[in-house]
Amino acid sequence: MSEREVREGLFGQLARIGKAISNPKRIELLDILGQGERSVESLATVTNMTVGNTSSHLQVLRGARMVETRKEGTKVIYSLADERVACFVRELWTLADARLAEVEQLIREYLQGEETLERVTKEELVARSLSGDVFIIDVRPAEEYAAGHIPGATSVPFDELSDHLSRLPADLDIVAYCRGPHCVFAPKAAQILRQHGLRAMVLEDGMPEWRQGGLPVSTASS
């Protein structure tokens, strides 16, 4: 085999990854699986796709060795192949932030003035958690909270936020977090809390970054 054939073969293998993420729905699936494993049916619901379309996209990702499966009864459960896939998705976001002005524009237009929200780093949240002067809420869907959450955080899914308002503390700073820096659940939740007179801020990262930082993670069974 010649040097040229080897190089073409290697770049061809890299192109398998490029093809796998060439569809926005497949990137969304990887982003969601970064929160924890899910069934095909669950992924179909959260991405607003049919089960058939979801399965087809997952098969492409599986063909590129980016996801893997296990069986749970009659259900097929998908997860990221390993932590390097989660890191890859995070770096993809970082590159998009740096090179595509449209990313920031889309977020700014949706959040409409929420740039003034105070943001807390992972390190600051750890310190404040130890001092007990902060109340942490996880505004992701309950299934993602169960798969892994910040120790001490309370599950308050964004869609159910209004039902929890009366039970949130008025004498503590409330820190909301969600799937990651580009997830809009947390800033929207913080805005609503502030409109109701509560002191709210946002974790600048999300659960994947917390996990990748080597910080402790609790699950529904822990």
DOFILO-487832 format. One record per residue: residue number from 0; residue in one letter; x, y, z of N, C-alpha, C, O in turn. Coordinates in steps of 0.001 Angstrom, whole numbers. Layout:
   i aa    n.c1    n.c2    n.c3   ca.c1   ca.c2   ca.c3    c.c1    c.c2    c.c3    o.c1    o.c2    o.c3
 NUM  a       X       Y       Z       X       Y       Z       X       Y       Z       X       Y       Z
...
//
This chain:
   i aa    n.c1    n.c2    n.c3   ca.c1   ca.c2   ca.c3    c.c1    c.c2    c.c3    o.c1    o.c2    o.c3
   0  m     849   -1194       0       0       0       0     882    1240       0    1823    1333     788
   1  s     586    2190    -874    1395    3401    -990    1044    4406     103      18    4295     774
   2  e    1933    5395     263    1680    6459    1246     392    7204     918    -380    7539    1817
   3  r     157    7467    -378   -1053    8175    -784   -2300    7365    -426   -3295    7932      26
   4  e   -2255    6062    -622   -3400    5217    -298   -3671    5203    1208   -4822    5197    1644
   5  v   -2590    5200    1992   -2765    5242    3439   -3410    6551    3857   -4345    6558    4658
   6  r   -2910    7669    3314   -3455    8976    3679   -4927    9082    3277   -5749    9587    4042
   7  e   -5250    8610    2089   -6634    8677    1640   -7529    7800    2522   -8671    8150    2818
   8  g   -6980    6656    2931   -7750    5791    3811   -8001    6425    5165   -9097    6328    5717
   9  l   -6960    7083    5702   -7108    7731    7003   -8103    8879    6946   -8964    9005    7818
  10  f   -7987    9717    5918   -8932   10826    5807  -10341   10324    5516  -11326   10964    5885
  11  g  -10429    9185    4859  -11733    8592    4631  -12392    8185    5935  -13604    8326    6101
  12  q  -11581    7675    6870  -12127    7309    8181  -12586    8548    8941  -13625    8526    9600
  13  l  -11813    9631    8850  -12240   10880    9488  -13550   11374    8882  -14397   11933    9580
  14  a  -13706   11162    7574  -14924   11617    6903  -16156   10882    7417  -17270   11395    7310
  15  r  -15970    9681    7977  -17104    8965    8566  -17687    9763    9727  -18904    9821    9902
  16  i  -16809   10377   10518  -17279   11226   11615  -17981   12458   11064  -19039   12861   11549
  17  g  -17362   13057   10024  -17965   14236    9417  -19348   13953    8859  -20260   14765    9017
  18  k  -19512   12809    8208  -20817   12443    7669  -21825   12228    8786  -22991   12606    8670
  19  a  -21362   11616    9867  -22273   11317   10974  -22844   12579   11593  -23992   12579   12039
  20  i  -22070   13651   11632  -22557   14887   12270  -22998   15924   11245  -23160   17095   11585
  21  s  -23192   15510    9998  -23579   16463    8954  -25057   16831    9011  -25511   17712    8280
  22  n  -25800   16161    9873  -27228   16444   10022  -27482   17055   11401  -27018   16506   12401
  23  p  -28206   18175   11483  -28430   18821   12788  -29146   17938   13797  -28893   18043   14997
  24  k  -30034   17071   13332  -30738   16191   14257  -29779   15199   14907  -29961   14828   16066
  25  r  -28761   14768   14167  -27811   13823   14749  -26933   14515   15785  -26559   13906   16787
  26  i  -26605   15775   15554  -25860   16527   16565  -26728   16710   17805  -26238   16600   18929
  27  e  -28009   16986   17605  -28923   17128   18740  -28998   15831   19539  -29015   15859   20769
  28  l  -29044   14701   18845  -29084   13416   19537  -27831   13210   20378  -27918   12741   21513
  29  l  -26674   13553   19836  -25432   13431   20609  -25461   14358   21815  -25012   13987   22900
  30  d  -25988   15560   21627  -26052   16534   22719  -26940   16000   23851  -26596   16128   25026
  31  i  -28055   15416   23500  -28974   14874   24512  -28377   13655   25193  -28491   13504   26409
  32  l  -27740   12783   24419  -27128   11592   25008  -25959   11953   25917  -25530   11137   26733
  33  g  -25444   13173   25779  -24417   13642   26710  -24944   13801   28122  -24163   13886   29070
  34  q  -26275   13842   28277  -26901   13938   29592  -27087   12566   30230  -27232   12458   31448
  35  g  -27084   11511   29400  -27311   10170   29916  -27982    9311   28865  -28491    9826   27870
  36  e  -27987    8018   29077  -28556    7098   28101  -30068    7253   28014  -30722    7669   28970
  37  r  -30614    6907   26836  -32054    7016   26598  -32496    5946   25609  -31701    5440   24817
  38  s  -33771    5618   25672  -34347    4703   24698  -34629    5451   23396  -34671    6681   23371
  39  v  -34822    4694   22319  -35153    5309   21031  -36450    6106   21146  -36553    7214   20619
  40  e  -37438    5537   21837  -38729    6210   21981  -38596    7536   22727  -39223    8532   22364
  41  s  -37773    7535   23770  -37552    8758   24534  -36848    9813   23692  -37208   10990   23730
  42  l  -35852    9393   22938  -35134   10329   22069  -36051   10885   20988  -35945   12056   20622
  43  a  -36944   10056   20482  -37883   10522   19472  -38778   11628   20034  -39050   12624   19363
  44  t  -39228   11439   21270  -40101   12430   21898  -39389   13754   22109  -39928   14811   21780
  45  v  -38181   13703   22656  -37486   14934   23017  -36980   15693   21791  -36794   16908   21851
  46  t  -36753   14984   20672  -36290   15651   19451  -37423   15930   18471  -37199   16481   17393
  47  n  -38641   15548   18849  -39823   15786   18006  -39684   15105   16646  -40005   15690   15612
  48  m  -39200   13858   16660  -39100   13061   15442  -39921   11784   15617  -40317   11433   16728
  49  t  -40165   11106   14518  -40790    9798   14617  -39764    8796   15125  -38559    9034   15044
  50  v  -40244    7685   15644  -39329    6648   16111  -38482    6124   14955  -37295    5845   15124
  51  g  -39098    5994   13778  -38368    5510   12619  -37229    6428   12213  -36118    5962   11963
  52  n  -37494    7742   12144  -36447    8701   11785  -35353    8733   12835  -34166    8797   12513
  53  t  -35766    8687   14096  -34781    8696   15182  -33867    7488   15079  -32648    7610   15202
  54  s  -34455    6328   14855  -33673    5105   14737  -32702    5178   13564  -31567    4713   13671
  55  s  -33136    5752   12453  -32264    5873   11281  -31054    6752   11579  -29925    6409   11228
  56  h  -31298    7887   12228  -30188    8775   12588  -29231    8088   13565  -28013    8219   13449
  57  l  -29784    7371   14509  -28946    6674   15491  -28099    5596   14832  -26972    5344   15258
  58  q  -28628    4965   13808  -27860    3943   13109  -26650    4548   12403  -25588    3928   12344
  59  v  -26810    5758   11867  -25677    6447   11248  -24611    6752   12305  -23421    6547   12069
  60  l  -25040    7237   13457  -24098    7534   14534  -23424    6264   15042  -22239    6266   15377
  61  r  -24177    5207   15093  -23602    3937   15530  -22588    3421   14522  -21563    2852   14900
  62  g  -22875    3620   13231  -21949    3197   12189  -20617    3919   12266  -19587    3389   11847
  63  a  -20641    5140   12808  -19411    5913   12998  -18811    5685   14376  -17872    6377   14767
  64  r  -19347    4717   15116  -18854    4335   16437  -18958    5474   17451  -18141    5570   18367
  65  m  -19964    6337   17286  -20137    7452   18208  -21130    7131   19313  -21101    7757   20372
  66  v  -22001    6170   19082  -22946    5722   20100  -22908    4203   20176  -22437    3532   19258
  67  e  -23404    3679   21268  -23511    2233   21423  -24858    1911   22047  -25563    2803   22519
  68  t  -25209     639   22046  -26538     234   22505  -26463    -900   23516  -25464   -1608   23639
  69  r  -27574   -1034   24233  -27801   -2205   25078  -29295   -2475   25059  -30088   -1587   24748
  70  k  -29673   -3683   25387  -31090   -4041   25410  -31616   -3995   26841  -30934   -4389   27787
  71  e  -32843   -3504   26974  -33542   -3483   28254  -34944   -4004   27980  -35856   -3239   27664
  72  g  -35104   -5317   28106  -36359   -5930   27693  -36486   -5846   26185  -35618   -6319   25451
  73  t  -37568   -5245   25727  -37759   -5082   24285  -37222   -3745   23780  -37238   -3486   22576
  74  k  -36753   -2909   24676  -36277   -1583   24297  -34787   -1596   23986  -34017   -2358   24571
  75  v  -34394    -721   23036  -32982    -499   22732  -32570     817   23380  -33152    1868   23110
  76  i  -31569     742   24230  -31094    1922   24959  -29785    2396   24335  -28850    1616   24153
  77  y  -29736    3678   24013  -28540    4264   23400  -27772    5113   24408  -28349    5719   25311
  78  s  -26455    5136   24226  -25584    6003   25026  -24413    6425   24161  -24154    5816   23123
  79  l  -23702    7462   24578  -22474    7841   23873  -21462    6708   24009  -21426    6016   25026
  80  a  -20647    6527   22983  -19679    5433   22986  -18677    5575   24126  -18315    4582   24757
  81  d  -18231    6787   24395  -17372    7057   25553  -17296    8556   25769  -17910    9330   25035
  82  e  -16546    8959   26770  -16495   10373   27163  -15867   11250   26087  -16111   12456   26043
  83  r  -15052   10642   25216  -14430   11438   24157  -15456   11983   23176  -15240   13036   22577
  84  v  -16566   11282   23006  -17627   11796   22137  -18248   13038   22764  -18527   14014   22067
  85  a  -18465   13004   24071  -19001   14178   24771  -18042   15359   24640  -18474   16492   24428
  86  c  -16750   15097   24765  -15749   16158   24616  -15758   16713   23201  -15611   17918   22996
  87  f  -15933   15820   22220  -15992   16242   20820  -17165   17188   20588  -17013   18212   19923
  88  v  -18330   16853   21131  -19511   17709   20967  -19273   19056   21632  -19659   20098   21103
  89  r  -18635   19026   22795  -18351   20285   23494  -17409   21153   22662  -17614   22363   22566
  90  e  -16374   20549   22055  -15438   21318   21232  -16107   21811   19952  -15740   22860   19422
  91  l  -17077   21063   19460  -17824   21513   18284  -18583   22795   18610  -18618   23724   17804
  92  w  -19190   22839   19796  -19854   24062   20249  -18849   25205   20368  -19136   26330   19961
  93  t  -17684   24922   20921  -16661   25951   21094  -16232   26530   19750  -16080   27743   19609
  94  l  -16039   25656   18765  -15667   26111   17429  -16777   26954   16813  -16510   27986   16197
  95  a  -18019   26514   16979  -19149   27274   16440  -19239   28652   17091  -19535   29640   16419
  96  d  -18986   28721   18389  -18988   30011   19085  -17948   30955   18495  -18194   32149   18321
  97  a  -16779   30391   18190  -15663   31210   17721  -15811   31642   16266  -15371   32729   15893
  98  r  -16426   30798   15443  -16432   31046   14008  -17784   31463   13438  -17835   32037   12350
  99  l  -18869   31192   14138  -20196   31460   13586  -20937   32482   14443  -21445   32152   15515
 100  a  -20995   33708   13970  -21671   34768   14723  -23152   34472   14881  -23793   34973   15805
 101  e  -23699   33660   13984  -25129   33343   14035  -25511   32591   15300  -26654   32672   15750
 102  v  -24560   31856   15879  -24852   31114   17104  -25225   32076   18227  -26260   31917   18874
 103  e  -24382   33066   18448  -24658   34053   19506  -25906   34858   19185  -26688   35185   20077
 104  q  -26091   35178   17905  -27265   35970   17509  -28560   35228   17802  -29514   35817   18308
 105  l  -28597   33932   17486  -29806   33144   17741  -30130   33107   19232  -31283   33267   19631
 106  i  -29107   32896   20042  -29320   32828   21486  -29774   34171   22031  -30680   34238   22862
 107  r  -29136   35251   21558  -29486   36588   22039  -30932   36932   21685  -31659   37492   22505
 108  e  -31343   36600   20478  -32706   36906   20053  -33728   36136   20875  -34801   36656   21183
 109  y  -33398   34898   21232  -34341   34097   22013  -34409   34551   23463  -35485   34614   24056
 110  l  -33238   34868   24030  -33205   35235   25450  -33677   36657   25701  -34164   36957   26791
 111  q  -33544   37542   24716  -34093   38896   24797  -33767   39609   26106  -34631   39787   26963
 112  g  -32521   40007   26242  -32140   40839   27373  -31694   40088   28602  -31417   40715   29625
 113  e  -31612   38782   28551  -31220   38019   29735  -29705   37941   29901  -29205   37212   30758
 114  e  -28963   38709   29062  -27508   38714   29180  -27060   39272   30535  -25927   39045   30960
 115  t  -27953   40002   31206  -27602   40615   32484  -27645   39617   33636  -27248   39950   34753
 116  l  -28112   38421   33389  -28176   37424   34450  -26778   37114   34977  -25827   36960   34211
 117  e  -26680   37027   36286  -25394   36667   36878  -25108   35197   36617  -25984   34345   36766
 118  r  -23871   34912   36226  -23475   33535   35941  -22431   33078   36945  -21545   33840   37332
 119  v  -22547   31835   37357  -21695   31262   38390  -20837   30162   37775  -21338   29359   36988
 120  t  -19561   30113   38119  -18698   29055   37621  -18890   27779   38442  -19486   27800   39519
 121  k  -18384   26691   37922  -18465   25424   38658  -17774   25544   40009  -18288   25082   41028
 122  e  -16596   26172   40003  -15824   26305   41234  -16556   27159   42266  -16540   26853   43459
 123  e  -17197   28228   41801  -17960   29083   42711  -19157   28333   43287  -19491   28491   44461
 124  l  -19794   27521   42460  -20964   26786   42939  -20560   25743   43978  -21266   25549   44968
 125  v  -19436   25077   43762  -18950   24109   44753  -18721   24796   46089  -19144   24293   47131
 126  a  -18053   25946   46063  -17751   26674   47295  -19028   27136   47989  -19147   27022   49209
 127  r  -19976   27652   47224  -21207   28147   47817  -22083   27005   48325  -22814   27160   49304
 128  s  -22004   25864   47657  -22761   24698   48134  -22267   24266   49501  -23060   23904   50371
 129  l  -20960   24304   49688  -20385   23914   50973  -20780   24874   52087  -20927   24468   53239
 130  s  -20952   26144   51743  -21328   27132   52756  -22833   27130   53028  -23288   27715   54010
 131  g  -23608   26471   52155  -25043   26353   52372  -25861   27588   52079  -26995   27697   52546
 132  d  -25311   28538   51307  -26055   29772   51062  -26640   29830   49649  -26912   30910   49125
 133  v  -26830   28651   49037  -27362   28625   47681  -28300   27423   47530  -28108   26380   48156
 134  f  -29321   27599   46681  -30279   26530   46390  -30159   26220   44907  -30356   27101   44070
 135  i  -29837   24970   44573  -29558   24588   43187  -30771   23882   42587  -31336   22973   43194
 136  i  -31161   24311   41393  -32251   23632   40702  -31774   23139   39338  -31072   23843   38612
 137  d  -32170   21922   39014  -31883   21288   37732  -33146   21390   36898  -34150   20753   37215
 138  v  -33108   22188   35827  -34326   22440   35060  -34421   21564   33811  -35257   21813   32942
 139  r  -33577   20550   33716  -33688   19585   32623  -34877   18653   32870  -35422   18629   33973
 140  p  -35279   17894   31867  -36338   16895   32093  -35949   15937   33214  -34768   15678   33443
 141  a  -36950   15418   33905  -36707   14558   35069  -35858   13334   34722  -35081   12866   35554
 142  e  -35997   12819   33514  -35233   11643   33093  -33738   11948   33074  -32924   11096   33430
 143  e  -33380   13148   32665  -31973   13527   32620  -31436   13774   34030  -30286   13454   34331
 144  y  -32273   14341   34879  -31887   14531   36278  -31598   13192   36928  -30613   13050   37652
 145  a  -32457   12201   36675  -32280   10883   37274  -30990   10223   36809  -30357    9490   37568
 146  a  -30594   10484   35553  -29389    9865   35003  -28119   10432   35625  -27090    9758   35649
 147  g  -28178   11648   36123  -27009   12243   36755  -27218   13720   36993  -27574   14454   36070
 148  h  -26998   14176   38242  -27205   15587   38564  -26204   16050   39609  -25523   15239   40236
 149  i  -26122   17342   39785  -25232   17926   40790  -25744   17528   42178  -26933   17686   42456
 150  p  -24880   17021   43045  -25323   16634   44393  -26027   17785   45103  -25532   18911   45130
 151  g  -27180   17486   45674  -27944   18493   46400  -28913   19281   45543  -29729   20037   46070
 152  a  -28838   19117   44221  -29751   19854   43334  -31160   19273   43410  -31347   18071   43599
 153  t  -32143   20153   43258  -33545   19758   43236  -34042   19748   41799  -33775   20675   41034
 154  s  -34764   18699   41439  -35299   18614   40084  -36509   19530   39945  -37521   19347   40623
 155  v  -36395   20520   39059  -37492   21429   38748  -37540   21563   37225  -37069   22565   36686
 156  p  -38098   20581   36524  -38147   20658   35062  -38736   21981   34596  -39709   22472   35168
 157  f  -38147   22549   33566  -38566   23868   33113  -40060   23937   32839  -40709   24924   33184
 158  d  -40605   22905   32226  -42036   22904   31900  -42921   22887   33143  -44116   23171   33057
 159  e  -42342   22555   34299  -43115   22481   35534  -42734   23595   36517  -43135   23566   37681
 160  l  -41969   24563   36046  -41442   25594   36937  -42533   26334   37696  -42386   26596   38889
 161  s  -43610   26669   37031  -44678   27439   37692  -45278   26687   38875  -45758   27308   39824
 162  d  -45255   25358   38827  -45810   24555   39918  -44906   24546   41147  -45346   24184   42237
 163  h  -43655   24940   40979  -42683   24882   42076  -42397   26246   42698  -41724   26319   43726
 164  l  -42890   27316   42103  -42515   28664   42540  -42756   28888   44029  -41913   29472   44709
 165  s  -43879   28439   44535  -44214   28699   45937  -43332   27914   46898  -43288   28225   48089
 166  r  -42631   26901   46399  -41809   26063   47271  -40320   26412   47199  -39503   25784   47871
 167  l  -39976   27389   46404  -38576   27793   46284  -38236   28828   47350  -39073   29676   47661
 168  p  -37031   28783   47918  -36666   29685   49024  -36479   31125   48586  -35863   31404   47557
 169  a  -37017   32029   49378  -36868   33459   49079  -35648   34058   49760  -35274   35195   49472
 170  d  -35018   33297   50669  -33899   33830   51434  -32544   33301   50952  -31522   33544   51594
 171  l  -32532   32581   49831  -31285   32051   49282  -31159   32416   47807  -32157   32620   47117
 172  d  -29913   32496   47336  -29695   32636   45902  -30004   31293   45249  -29559   30245   45716
 173  i  -30766   31338   44172  -31128   30120   43449  -30282   30039   42181  -30274   30970   41375
 174  v  -29577   28935   42006  -28758   28729   40812  -29414   27667   39945  -29632   26539   40387
 175  a  -29727   28035   38709  -30342   27103   37770  -29284   26595   36796  -28402   27342   36372
 176  y  -29386   25321   36450  -28508   24786   35407  -29286   23832   34523  -30331   23314   34917
 177  c  -28763   23600   33311  -29438   22684   32393  -28411   21863   31627  -27473   21341   32230
 178  r  -28566   21736   30319  -27742   20793   29559  -26342   21312   29243  -25428   20514   29035
 179  g  -26157   22613   29205  -24854   23151   28866  -24936   24640   28613  -26001   25235   28776
 180  p  -23822   25262   28213  -23787   26714   28018  -24796   27226   26994  -25206   28384   27066
 181  h  -25205   26384   26041  -26122   26833   24999  -27570   26414   25260  -28448   26665   24433
 182  c  -27816   25791   26383  -29175   25399   26734  -29906   26625   27286  -29383   27321   28157
 183  v  -31106   26886   26785  -31824   28102   27185  -32778   27871   28346  -33393   28822   28828
 184  f  -32921   26621   28812  -33821   26364   29938  -33420   27167   31176  -34255   27816   31806
 185  a  -32127   27112   31515  -31675   27746   32757  -31857   29264   32757  -32439   29794   33704
 186  p  -31381   29993   31729  -31595   31450   31751  -33057   31849   31706  -33449   32839   32324
 187  k  -33872   31088   30980  -35305   31397   30958  -35914   31176   32343  -36733   31970   32806
 188  a  -35505   30093   32993  -36013   29814   34339  -35596   30914   35306  -36399   31372   36118
 189  a  -34334   31338   35216  -33841   32394   36106  -34603   33702   35887  -34898   34423   36840
 190  q  -34915   33997   34642  -35680   35209   34361  -37063   35145   35011  -37525   36120   35603
 191  i  -37710   34001   34895  -39037   33839   35498  -38955   33972   37015  -39804   34614   37634
 192  l  -37937   33367   37607  -37777   33452   39056  -37578   34901   39498  -38141   35331   40505
 193  r  -36781   35647   38747  -36561   37052   39113  -37836   37872   38970  -38076   38798   39744
 194  q  -38642   37534   37993  -39918   38240   37829  -40854   37995   39006  -41769   38780   39255
 195  h  -40619   36905   39725  -41424   36579   40914  -40713   36977   42202  -41079   36518   43284
 196  g  -39711   37820   42088  -39062   38380   43266  -38009   37495   43907  -37566   37782   45019
 197  l  -37598   36427   43238  -36577   35531   43787  -35202   35906   43254  -35074   36459   42161
 198  r  -34192   35603   44029  -32818   35882   43622  -32293   34695   42822  -32044   33625   43376
 199  a  -32127   34892   41521  -31759   33777   40656  -30553   34102   39796  -30360   35240   39368
 200  m  -29755   33088   39554  -28595   33185   38677  -28445   31862   37940  -29224   30933   38150
 201  v  -27434   31782   37070  -27295   30637   36181  -25883   30064   36278  -24905   30809   36339
 202  l  -25786   28743   36292  -24482   28098   36182  -24007   28280   34751  -24753   27997   33813
 203  e  -22774   28749   34566  -22310   29060   33221  -22121   27813   32356  -22110   27907   31129
 204  d  -21976   26666   32976  -21846   25404   32258  -23090   24549   32489  -24090   25023   33028
 205  g  -23015   23288   32076  -24117   22369   32304  -23609   21060   32869  -22461   20960   33304
 206  m  -24470   20061   32860  -24123   18782   33454  -22935   18099   32773  -22091   17549   33481
 207  p  -22819   18102   31446  -21651   17473   30828  -20332   18104   31267  -19360   17398   31537
 208  e  -20303   19433   31337  -19070   20116   31755  -18762   19829   33214  -17599   19693   33595
 209  w  -19802   19736   34028  -19622   19396   35446  -18984   18016   35571  -18040   17823   36337
 210  r  -19512   17061   34806  -18997   15694   34841  -17569   15631   34304  -16710   14966   34883
 211  q  -17321   16327   33192  -15987   16321   32590  -14959   17016   33475  -13759   16774   33345
 212  g  -15426   17878   34372  -14526   18536   35305  -14145   17656   36484  -13414   18093   37373
 213  g  -14631   16426   36502  -14291   15502   37568  -15016   15771   38860  -14589   15296   39913
 214  l  -16105   16521   38815  -16860   16848   40017  -17875   15746   40314  -18283   15022   39406
 215  p  -18284   15614   41565  -19186   14509   41953  -20541   14614   41272  -21049   15710   41033
 216  v  -21115   13468   40967  -22419   13378   40308  -23301   12417   41087  -22863   11331   41468
 217  s  -24539   12815   41324  -25507   11941   41981  -26471   11415   40933  -26696   12061   39909
 218  t  -27044   10238   41187  -28043    9659   40315  -29282    9312   41136  -29268    9419   42362
 219  a  -30329    8906   40474  -31572    8579   41167  -31367    7417   42123  -32077    7311   43123
 220  s  -30406    6540   41835  -30189    5362   42681  -29136    5580   43745  -28928    4712   44594
 221  s  -28459    6732   43719  -27379    6961   44690  -27899    7606   45965  -27124    7867   46885
//
